[in-house]
Amino acid sequence: MPEPNEPSAALLLKAILRVLDEGSIAALATLTNARKNVGTKILVAESGDAVGSFGDVALDRVVAKRTPGFLESRDEAHLFHVRDFAPELTEWAEASILFERLEPEPRLVICGAGHVGAALARLASLTGYKATLIDDRPDFVVRDRFPDGRIELIAAQNWSDAVREAIGSGRGVSVAVVTRGHNEDEECLRAVIATDADYVGLIGSKRRTNMVLDRLREAGADVEKLRKVHAPIGLDIGAVTPEEVALAILSEMVADRRGGTGGSLSSWRRESELGKGKQVR
């Protein structure tokens, strides 16, 4: 008799490829420690649809039920003991299941190939993003400037069409609007907020970004989507050079994607030492 996962291996692979092609997310759960069926897998999409089996309907069901919580945590992987989330399944009490997050590689669409946009595209590629760099000046998006093949270069005939096409469904996509002027910013941002991009940021001072957002608001743009725009874009790290500005922008994008705060990891130490000092006095 074949193992529970053998007949469904092809279906499981097909389901994984579909998740990646559609730009959606899912969890791949693998039975890693148990009295039987070790190595069996089940893929659970965020929609709740499941493919595969551990050879036990009850175990399949509780793992599918546990999946949304794992996906919301944004962890890349987590090892769970069955007893921790399904104590009623005494037969599997000592078993452990590895949950792994499946999603396409993150994408970054950059509007504007000036100094900051160019630096951002290069840095994003180094950190695992598939970057798309768009500009309406063909000379700014030539391969001689960007030999990295992971950076897609688009010379836009018009900003709106190029931006919407590059963003697509918006799932897993961050967008940075870093063009050379108010008009270009407005045109790009108008196209961006018509999509469902995960993250949208606009470069510029408070005054400049407010000007662009106000124009779009007055033109009838979706107020809720405008409210979600990170403007000015990036974390405050005191950035000066284009490369530093790019780092500030990408840091905020990563924090947003991973659920980070953007704060200092060592702040607890100073707060703790300050508290001790107060107690001594």
DAMO-V634754 format. One record per residue. N is the residue number from 1. RES is the residue in one letter. SS is DSSP state (H for helix, E for strand, - for the rest). PHI is phi in radians with two decimals (999 if undefined). Layout:
BEGIN
{{N & RES & SS & PHI} {N & RES & SS & PHI}}
END
This chain:
BEGIN
{{1 & M & - & 999} {2 & P & - & -1.23} {3 & E & - & -1.13} {4 & P & - & -0.98} {5 & N & - & -1.57} {6 & E & - & -1.16} {7 & P & - & -1.12} {8 & S & - & -1.73} {9 & A & H & -1.04} {10 & A & H & -1.16} {11 & L & H & -1.13} {12 & L & H & -1.13} {13 & L & H & -1.10} {14 & K & H & -1.08} {15 & A & H & -1.18} {16 & I & H & -1.11} {17 & L & H & -1.11} {18 & R & H & -1.16} {19 & V & H & -1.03} {20 & L & H & -1.22} {21 & D & H & -1.16} {22 & E & H & -1.45} {23 & G & - & 1.28} {24 & S & - & -1.74} {25 & I & E & -2.23} {26 & A & E & -2.77} {27 & A & E & -2.07} {28 & L & E & -1.79} {29 & A & E & -1.85} {30 & T & E & -2.14} {31 & L & E & -1.33} {32 & T & E & -1.80} {33 & N & E & -2.62} {34 & A & - & -2.93} {35 & R & - & -1.32} {36 & K & - & -2.68} {37 & N & - & 1.05} {38 & V & - & -1.06} {39 & G & - & 1.69} {40 & T & - & -1.21} {41 & K & E & -2.37} {42 & I & E & -2.49} {43 & L & E & -1.82} {44 & V & E & -2.09} {45 & A & E & -1.37} {46 & E & - & -1.10} {47 & S & - & -1.31} {48 & G & - & 1.77} {49 & D & - & -1.16} {50 & A & E & -2.20} {51 & V & E & -2.30} {52 & G & E & 1.78} {53 & S & - & -2.84} {54 & F & - & -1.62} {55 & G & - & 1.52} {56 & D & - & -2.54} {57 & V & H & -1.05} {58 & A & H & -1.14} {59 & L & H & -1.19} {60 & D & H & -0.98} {61 & R & H & -1.17} {62 & V & H & -1.25} {63 & V & H & -1.19} {64 & A & H & -1.08} {65 & K & H & -1.22} {66 & R & H & -1.39} {67 & T & H & -1.04} {68 & P & H & -0.98} {69 & G & H & -1.12} {70 & F & H & -1.15} {71 & L & H & -1.13} {72 & E & H & -1.18} {73 & S & H & -1.22} {74 & R & - & 1.17} {75 & D & - & -1.15} {76 & E & - & -1.29} {77 & A & E & -2.76} {78 & H & E & -2.72} {79 & L & E & -1.70} {80 & F & E & -1.97} {81 & H & E & -1.61} {82 & V & H & -1.01} {83 & R & H & -1.08} {84 & D & H & -1.35} {85 & F & H & -2.14} {86 & A & - & -2.58} {87 & P & - & -1.08} {88 & E & - & -1.23} {89 & L & - & -1.53} {90 & T & H & -1.08} {91 & E & H & -1.10} {92 & W & H & -1.89} {93 & A & - & -0.96} {94 & E & - & -1.62} {95 & A & - & -1.33} {96 & S & E & -2.26} {97 & I & E & -2.29} {98 & L & E & -1.63} {99 & F & E & -1.69} {100 & E & E & -2.20} {101 & R & E & -1.42} {102 & L & E & -2.04} {103 & E & E & -2.83} {104 & P & - & -1.14} {105 & E & - & -1.07} {106 & P & - & -1.13} {107 & R & E & -2.07} {108 & L & E & -2.26} {109 & V & E & -1.78} {110 & I & E & -1.98} {111 & C & E & -1.67} {112 & G & - & 2.04} {113 & A & - & -1.89} {114 & G & - & -1.29} {115 & H & H & -1.04} {116 & V & H & -1.24} {117 & G & H & -1.06} {118 & A & H & -1.13} {119 & A & H & -1.12} {120 & L & H & -1.17} {121 & A & H & -1.08} {122 & R & H & -1.16} {123 & L & H & -1.16} {124 & A & H & -1.07} {125 & S & H & -1.10} {126 & L & H & -1.13} {127 & T & - & -1.73} {128 & G & - & 1.73} {129 & Y & - & -1.50} {130 & K & E & -1.60} {131 & A & E & -1.68} {132 & T & E & -2.11} {133 & L & E & -1.92} {134 & I & E & -2.05} {135 & D & E & -2.69} {136 & D & - & -1.56} {137 & R & - & -1.88} {138 & P & H & -0.91} {139 & D & H & -1.14} {140 & F & H & -1.52} {141 & V & - & -2.18} {142 & V & - & -1.91} {143 & R & - & -1.13} {144 & D & - & -1.04} {145 & R & - & -1.38} {146 & F & - & -2.36} {147 & P & - & -1.18} {148 & D & - & -1.19} {149 & G & - & -1.16} {150 & R & - & -1.30} {151 & I & - & -1.61} {152 & E & E & -1.44} {153 & L & E & -1.98} {154 & I & E & -2.25} {155 & A & E & -1.60} {156 & A & - & -1.42} {157 & Q & - & -1.27} {158 & N & - & -2.56} {159 & W & H & -1.07} {160 & S & H & -1.00} {161 & D & H & -1.13} {162 & A & H & -1.12} {163 & V & H & -1.18} {164 & R & H & -1.08} {165 & E & H & -1.16} {166 & A & H & -1.19} {167 & I & H & -1.31} {168 & G & - & 1.11} {169 & S & - & -1.20} {170 & G & - & 1.60} {171 & R & - & -1.15} {172 & G & - & 1.31} {173 & V & E & -1.94} {174 & S & E & -1.86} {175 & V & E & -2.25} {176 & A & E & -2.05} {177 & V & E & -1.69} {178 & V & - & -2.33} {179 & T & - & -1.41} {180 & R & - & -1.64} {181 & G & - & -2.87} {182 & H & H & -1.02} {183 & N & H & -1.10} {184 & E & H & -1.15} {185 & D & H & -0.98} {186 & E & H & -1.13} {187 & E & H & -1.12} {188 & C & H & -1.15} {189 & L & H & -1.14} {190 & R & H & -1.06} {191 & A & H & -1.24} {192 & V & H & -1.15} {193 & I & - & -1.27} {194 & A & - & -1.44} {195 & T & - & -1.85} {196 & D & - & -2.02} {197 & A & - & -1.05} {198 & D & - & -1.18} {199 & Y & E & -2.43} {200 & V & E & -2.35} {201 & G & E & -2.34} {202 & L & E & -2.24} {203 & I & - & -1.38} {204 & G & - & 2.30} {205 & S & - & -1.24} {206 & K & H & -1.03} {207 & R & H & -1.13} {208 & R & H & -1.14} {209 & T & H & -1.18} {210 & N & H & -1.09} {211 & M & H & -1.08} {212 & V & H & -1.15} {213 & L & H & -1.12} {214 & D & H & -1.11} {215 & R & H & -1.07} {216 & L & H & -1.19} {217 & R & H & -1.10} {218 & E & H & -1.17} {219 & A & - & -1.48} {220 & G & - & 1.66} {221 & A & - & -1.17} {222 & D & - & -1.05} {223 & V & H & -1.11} {224 & E & H & -1.13} {225 & K & H & -1.21} {226 & L & H & -1.11} {227 & R & H & -1.15} {228 & K & - & -1.51} {229 & V & - & -1.22} {230 & H & E & -1.42} {231 & A & E & -2.52} {232 & P & - & -1.21} {233 & I & - & -1.32} {234 & G & - & 1.73} {235 & L & - & -1.58} {236 & D & - & -1.44} {237 & I & - & -2.03} {238 & G & - & 1.27} {239 & A & - & -1.09} {240 & V & - & -2.19} {241 & T & - & -1.35} {242 & P & H & -0.97} {243 & E & H & -1.17} {244 & E & H & -1.19} {245 & V & H & -1.10} {246 & A & H & -1.06} {247 & L & H & -1.10} {248 & A & H & -1.09} {249 & I & H & -1.16} {250 & L & H & -1.15} {251 & S & H & -1.06} {252 & E & H & -1.17} {253 & M & H & -1.10} {254 & V & H & -1.12} {255 & A & H & -1.05} {256 & D & H & -1.17} {257 & R & H & -1.27} {258 & R & H & -1.63} {259 & G & - & 1.44} {260 & G & - & -1.44} {261 & T & - & -1.71} {262 & G & - & 1.43} {263 & G & - & -1.52} {264 & S & - & -1.36} {265 & L & - & -1.22} {266 & S & - & -1.76} {267 & S & H & -1.07} {268 & W & H & -1.07} {269 & R & H & -1.16} {270 & R & H & -1.16} {271 & E & H & -1.14} {272 & S & H & -1.15} {273 & E & H & -1.17} {274 & L & H & -1.13} {275 & G & H & -1.12} {276 & K & H & -1.14} {277 & G & H & -1.10} {278 & K & H & -1.14} {279 & Q & H & -1.15} {280 & V & H & -1.11} {281 & R & - & -1.24}}
END
